């Protein structure tokens, strides 16, 4: 049975939980408290020297880190990762977009607000993240006004990657009210029979 070290309130960890729920993959979830410094323990650093969650531990004891790499591993051979080479490249395109153009703004703003409680010394950083986050949301909105999903015509790990932090973007100060296509997309993802909510 797989083991996953993570925090369900973290979008990067939650996306793993969501895919595992969709695919009905049996696993053991082991909570890691990042604020308590648990990722910096010697034991944890043996699994991931980069001191970040999530970490997937395979049945043979080998480990895999980086959320989108884990998604690609788990989704291989399933409906959530297209066999077509161009569509698969598009999945990666959106996952790179998520990590470089979306997560640094939306997830960081959410972390400052939700995890840290908006300390005054980070308020300016929070405010600075807003423009970049809305730019990322606008890119998604443009695509989703033309299609139900980000790649092809079905739910893929591209959607799961971006859903994780987008559906809680309001916790980082981002009002989704002006992004009608994104809101419809969120509801579409949540209608899947095996959907697992971030708050359980």
N, C-alpha and C positions, 0 to 999 in steps of 0.2 A: 504494500500500500504506500502511495506517495505521502510525503510529509511536506507541509508548507509552513514556513515561518513568516509571519506577517501580522499586520494590523488591519482589520476590516474597515476602519475609518480612513485608511490610506487608499486613494484611488488606484495606485500602482499595485497594491495587494488585492484590493477588491476585484479588479478586472480578472485576476486569476481565479478567485472564488466563483465569480459569475460564469466564466467559461466552464469550470469544473461542474457547476450546477447544471448548466445547459447540457453537458455531455454525460452527466451522471457518473462522474469519475469519483470513485471512493478515495478518500484521503483523510489524513489527520491534520487538523489546523492547530498550529502552536502560536499563541499570541506573543508578540514581541513589543515591549514598551520602549519606544524610541526616546521618549522624553526622560526616561530613567537611565538611559545610556546602555540598554541591553545589547544593542548592536555593536558595542565597543568591547564586549567581553572577549577574553581569549578564545573561548569556545565558539562564539559566533564568528569571530574573524577567521577561524579555520574553514568555515563554510563560505564566507565572503569577506575577503580582506578589504573590500571597499566599504564595509560597515553599513550596508543598506539592505532594506527589505524590498520585495519578497525574496525568499530563497526556496527553491524547490529541491527536495531531496528524493532521488529516485530509489527504486527498490534495491539497487546494487550499492547504494551509499553515495553515488556520485551526485554532485550538486549542479544546479543551473541557476544563474542570477539574471537580472534585468527583466523586467516584467514583460516586455514585448517579445523577447527571446523565448521566455517560458510559454507565452501564448502560442507562438509559432510551433514550438515543440509539441504542445498538447493538442493543437488543432490539426496537425499533419494527418492527412488521410480522412478528414471529416468534412462535413458540409461547410464548416466555418473558415476553411482555407481553400480557395479555389485551386483546381488542378491546372487551369489555364495559366500559362507563364505570364502573360500580360496582366491578367487580373491579379495574380499573386504579387507582381511587382507593384500594382496599384495599392494593394493591402500594405505593403512595406512603405510605400510613399506616404500613406496616411499615418502610419505608425511613426515614421520619422518626423512628420509634421507635428504629431502629438507630443513627442518628446522635446522638440526644438522650438516650436512656435506656439504651442498651447499650454503644456504643463508648466513651463517656467513662469508663466504669468498667472493663469487661473489657479493652478495648484499651490503656487507660492503665496498668492494673496489669501487663499483659503487657509493655508497653514498658519500664516501670521494671525489671522482672525480667530479661527476655530481652535487650533492647538495652543497658540501662545497667548490668546486673549487680547490681541491688539495692543502690545506694549507701545508706549508713546515713542520710544526710540526707533520703532519700525513703522510708524504711521506713514512717513514719507515714502518708504519703499512700497508699502501697500498701495498708496495712491498712484505711484509710478507704474504699477503692474496693470492698471485698469485699461490703458490704451492698447497695450499689446494683447491683452485678453480679448477685448472687443474686436480687434483685427482678426484674431483666430476664429472667433465665433462668426464673423462675417464671411470668412472663407467657407466654413462649414455650411452656413445658411445658403450661400450661393449654390453649392452642390445639391443640398437637400430640397431646394425649391424645384429641382429638375428630376429628382430620383428619391425613392423611398429609403435607400441605404447608400453608404459611401462608395461601395464598390459593387458593380454589377447590379443584380436585382434581388439580392438576398442578404440576410444578416451574416456578417463575417467578423473576424477578430479586429478588423479595422474599426468597425462600429463599437465593439466592446472596449477597445483601447480608448476611444474618445468619449464614449458614454460615461466612463468611470468618474472623470472629473467634471464633465459638462453638466451632468444631472444634479450636481451639488454646487454648481458655479455660484449660486446665490450666496453660499456661505463664504465666498470670497468677494462679495460685493457686486457681482454681475447679475443684473436683472435680465432674465431671458424673455421677458414679456414682448420685446420687439423682434424676437427671432421665432416667428410662427412655425417655420419649417423644422427648426430644431426641436421645438416643443412637440410637434407631431411625431418626429423621429424618436424622441424619448418615450412617448407613450407606446409606440410600435415595439420598441425593444422590451418594454415592461409587460407586454401582452404575451410573451413567450411562455409556454406552459411550465417550463422549469426555471423561470426567473427567480433570482434570489436578491432580496433587497439589501442595500448596504447596512441597514440597521437590523438585519435579520428578520 
